[in-house]
Amino acid sequence: MSDPVYLDHAATTPLRPEARDAMLAALDGRWGNPSSIHRWGRDARAALDDARARFAAVIGASPAEIVFTRGGTEADNMALWGRARLAPSAPLACSAVEHSAVLNAVRAAGEAGHPVHLLPVDGNGLVDLDALRALLAGEEKPAVVSVMWANNEVGAMQPVREIAALCRASGVVFHSDAVQALGKVPVRADEVAADLLAFSAHKLGGPRGVGALYVRRGTAIQPMLHGGGQERGMRPGTEDVAGAIALAVAAELAAAERQTLMPRLAALRDRLEAELFARVPGLVLNAAGAPRLPTISNVSVPGADAEMLLIGMDMEGIAVSSGSACSSGAVTPSHVLTAMGVAPQAAGPSVRFSLGRGTTDADIDRVIHVFPAVAERVRL
Ligand SMILES: Cc1ncc(COP(=O)(O)O)c(C=O)c1O
């Protein structure tokens, strides 16, 4: 049996040894409560401040603009609810291809009485800028517009610079979920007029359950939780010092290696796509016309059995994921592909290959060898 191949780095990617070492050192040595005034507390506070400054530097922000959170989901919810709660009946808007952390937060706000606008996307998953312009020109300004930096299923990168500028020009707060983008493409708060940005450590080689929200100076948000005044009152609760340090270390390393790692992964991904095209009749590359992350490739095998496709790959020891949501055993076509106008018979049997720093030539060779046979076997 060949070695297993992990091509699901967009779901999560292994912890970097440096992040783990920094985390363990903080758990053992900086265990004080950062709010305590004695030396143990001051020591933990200094470590937390250092993590904040280092993470802020990676994204071109100032330390006071960083709120550490319990991951990307919390950061997204904090941004959306944080704005919604300031303006109880104001509309909220997001793209139709957002991660469920955004989409379901916006839907929940809809149930609580906020009018909701889902911005349509084109066949490549890119937001319809005319729809955004029309929304921004309307009478009722949204409390927040949320459009992700890069899509987690198909890798499409939105024109965030332009979207941010449009929102800024209309005086509307703009949030972007940059969870998949950080470390893969430049994400700088000093270069894009975004007001809120969500990040997650475990997509970068940091631990799960740690993230951050960038809140541009002057952007008001209402906290979701109530408690002590930690994180300037925006995220009360004793801070996870070790997690914050690990996030900062992972983000620094990801940013430092980006310029050498991403071209290598883009070349592997291009080879994978070219070879699969040559070997799998009818294969469709989703979001083919969009600027894409170098690490994600999402393909559909029209006419194949969606569930069997994934099971077949798993049985070969290759970890990929489906663009589709799999709940209670039933595979339903992904909301992202559906919003892009992909027909159900192609949206269902879709596979996401996502590459990471551990991905090798041999991994790609293996997929090129195995996938065509699996796709052939599971054609209906
Ligand atoms: C685009 C995007 N946003 C948000 C999240 C949620 O992040 P977390 O797992 O840290 O809550 C993910 C992770 O699946 C993601 O891919």
The ligand as an SDF file (V2000), in Angstrom:
LIG
                    3D

 16 16  0  0  0  0  0  0  0  0999 V2000
  -13.0900   30.9250    4.3650 C   0  0  0  0  0  0  0  0  0  0  0  0
  -13.2260   30.4010    5.7580 C   0  0  0  0  0  0  0  0  0  0  0  0
  -13.7820   31.1700    6.7090 N   0  0  0  0  0  0  0  0  0  0  0  0
  -13.9180   30.7570    7.9670 C   0  0  0  0  0  0  0  0  0  0  0  0
  -13.4910   29.5150    8.3510 C   0  0  0  0  0  0  0  0  0  0  0  0
  -13.6870   29.0950    9.7770 C   0  0  0  0  0  0  0  0  0  0  0  0
  -12.4820   29.1750   10.5010 O   0  0  0  0  0  0  0  0  0  0  0  0
  -12.3360   28.3400   11.8640 P   0  0  0  0  0  0  0  0  0  0  0  0
  -12.2380   26.9040   11.4930 O   0  0  0  0  0  0  0  0  0  0  0  0
  -11.0500   28.8690   12.4780 O   0  0  0  0  0  0  0  0  0  0  0  0
  -13.5030   28.6800   12.7050 O   0  0  0  0  0  0  0  0  0  0  0  0
  -12.9020   28.6600    7.4040 C   0  0  0  0  0  0  0  0  0  0  0  0
  -12.4640   27.2990    7.7830 C   0  0  0  0  0  0  0  0  0  0  0  0
  -13.0300   26.3010    7.4120 O   0  0  0  0  0  0  0  0  0  0  0  0
  -12.7710   29.1160    6.0650 C   0  0  0  0  0  0  0  0  0  0  0  0
  -12.2480   28.3500    5.1120 O   0  0  0  0  0  0  0  0  0  0  0  0
  1  2  1  0
  2  3  1  0
  2 15  2  0
  3  4  2  0
  4  5  1  0
  5  6  1  0
  5 12  2  0
  6  7  1  0
  7  8  1  0
  8  9  2  0
  8 10  1  0
  8 11  1  0
 12 13  1  0
 12 15  1  0
 13 14  2  0
 15 16  1  0
M  END
$$$$
